[in-house]
């Protein structure tokens, strides 16, 4: 039995077929590659280029000073991603021992 193909992203038709790596809708002639990310999908990468997602465990790669406080997040501190944001600090994380913080993606690596 063949694998179930997703419905058309444009018209939601069930009659989608596959041609090599592309999926094609015969009703609206919409073509897409399911392996390519959506335009509206937020892609955030760590210092080594690994794609980050919600729930990933992270490790800080350098000491970070918390703005407006005397707290310093030490290198090697563990964090968990709660959500991804669009902007200068794309990672909303829970840092063990410190609480919730917004962190830049180039200051972390996957644990």
C-alpha positions as CSV (number, residue, x, y, z in Angstrom):
1,X,0.0,0.0,0.0
2,X,1.3,3.4,-0.9
3,X,2.1,6.2,1.6
4,X,-0.7,8.8,2.3
5,X,0.1,12.1,0.6
6,X,-0.9,15.4,2.3
7,X,-3.7,17.5,1.0
8,X,-3.0,20.4,-1.3
9,X,-1.7,23.4,0.5
10,X,-3.5,25.8,-1.8
11,X,-7.0,24.3,-2.4
12,X,-7.0,21.4,0.1
13,X,-7.7,18.8,-2.6
14,X,-7.2,15.1,-1.7
15,X,-6.0,14.2,-5.3
16,X,-2.4,15.1,-4.9
17,X,0.2,13.0,-6.7
18,X,4.0,12.8,-6.5
19,X,6.4,13.5,-9.4
20,X,10.0,12.8,-8.3
21,X,10.5,15.1,-5.3
22,X,7.6,17.5,-6.0
23,X,3.9,17.1,-5.0
24,X,1.4,18.3,-7.5
25,X,-2.3,19.1,-7.3
26,X,-4.2,18.3,-10.5
27,X,-7.1,20.6,-9.5
28,X,-5.3,23.9,-9.0
29,X,-1.9,23.0,-10.6
30,X,-0.1,24.0,-7.4
31,X,3.4,22.4,-7.0
32,X,5.5,22.2,-3.9
33,X,8.5,20.3,-2.4
34,X,7.5,18.8,1.0
35,X,11.2,18.8,2.0
36,X,11.6,22.6,1.7
37,X,10.6,24.7,4.7
38,X,7.6,27.0,4.5
39,X,8.2,30.7,4.0
40,X,6.5,31.5,7.3
41,X,8.4,28.8,9.2
42,X,10.9,30.3,11.6
43,X,14.4,28.7,11.4
44,X,16.8,29.4,14.2
45,X,20.3,27.8,14.3
46,X,22.8,27.5,17.1
47,X,26.5,28.4,16.9
48,X,27.3,25.1,15.0
49,X,24.5,25.5,12.5
50,X,22.1,22.9,14.1
51,X,18.5,23.7,13.6
52,X,16.8,24.5,16.9
53,X,13.2,23.6,17.9
54,X,10.9,24.0,20.9
55,X,11.9,21.6,23.7
56,X,15.5,21.3,22.7
57,X,18.1,21.3,25.5
58,X,20.9,23.9,25.1
59,X,24.2,24.7,26.7
60,X,25.7,28.2,26.9
61,X,29.0,28.6,25.1
62,X,30.1,31.8,26.9
63,X,29.4,33.8,30.0
64,X,26.4,36.1,29.5
65,X,25.7,39.2,31.6
66,X,22.0,39.8,32.2
67,X,21.1,43.4,31.3
68,X,19.9,45.5,34.3
69,X,21.2,43.0,36.8
70,X,24.4,41.8,38.4
71,X,23.6,38.2,37.4
72,X,26.1,36.4,35.1
73,X,24.9,33.2,33.3
74,X,28.0,31.0,33.4
75,X,29.4,29.0,30.5
76,X,28.0,25.5,30.5
77,X,24.6,26.5,32.0
78,X,21.8,24.3,30.8
79,X,18.6,25.8,29.2
80,X,15.4,24.5,27.5
81,X,13.7,26.3,24.7
82,X,10.1,27.3,25.5
83,X,9.4,29.1,22.2
84,X,11.1,30.6,19.2
85,X,10.7,34.3,18.4
86,X,11.4,36.6,15.5
87,X,13.9,39.3,16.4
88,X,17.3,40.0,18.0
89,X,16.9,37.4,20.8
90,X,15.1,34.5,19.1
91,X,15.2,32.0,22.0
92,X,12.8,32.2,24.9
93,X,14.4,29.7,27.3
94,X,14.2,28.5,30.8
95,X,17.8,28.5,32.2
96,X,18.4,26.1,35.1
97,X,19.0,28.1,38.3
98,X,18.1,31.5,36.8
99,X,14.6,31.3,35.3
100,X,13.2,32.5,32.0
101,X,15.5,34.5,29.7
102,X,15.7,35.6,26.1
103,X,19.0,34.5,24.5
104,X,20.7,35.0,21.2
105,X,21.1,31.8,19.1
106,X,24.8,32.4,18.5
107,X,25.5,32.1,22.3
108,X,24.2,28.5,22.6
109,X,24.9,25.0,21.3
110,X,22.7,21.9,21.5
111,X,23.3,19.7,24.6
